[in-house]
Amino acid sequence: MATMVLVQDGKGSNVALVPLSRAVGLWLKQSATVIKWFKNKVLWMGPEINKFGKRVIDKNLLSQPGVHIKSEIRDGVKCNIVIIRMPAVIQVYNYVKSGRRSNPNPTTENVMAYYGYQCQRADCAKKFTKSERKKLSKDHIMPTSRGGKDSWTNVTCLCIKCNNQKSDHTLEEMGWTLLRNPGKPVSKLEVQLAKRKDVPEEWLLEITE
């Protein structure tokens, strides 16, 4: 899984996960501030001045908490080696939560993750791992063939066996109840986190506050 970085808006609210390359780009453009760094991950390490005498690292970066300098002897010459730790959490002050950024679509993958890869039929309730997600499906509570909409309030997660059994019937017609009533994620971040096998400890405090 590609390295992701947790993004906060100007108020300090967690809003999304973005790829590392995007986070670093925002940081280097000074459009974001690094709030927390991964403890044991290095983004880049190399000499401050290259063999041609040109500065490799901007001086402004050297004052960042996640940037460290150590002296080494290379080819008999003392030089400064810059170590840049990997950003874990960044704050983007002009981040606007709108459109698909804050409203994830009820795709099959998103629905399965939102319901924890578990069949929501109460009499089944079988749990699956993410690698077993092909055994699960998105089900429309009111079938689309009968006018049901493809919206968060009309979808749930069923295993393939239960979905085939339900077919184009309603829950009432089947006499079924659900573990959780249909709902909508509060943010894109909620679904992104649900898809992950683990959550880095550098994010935990930010997420649980």
Beta strands, then each sheet from edge to edge (+ up, - down):
strand 1: 4-8
strand 2: 14-19
strand 3: 32-47
strand 4: 67-74
strand 5: 77-92
strand 6: 136-140
strand 7: 155-159
sheet 1: 2+ 1- 5- 3+
sheet 2: 2+ 1- 5- 4+
sheet 3: 6+ 7-
end
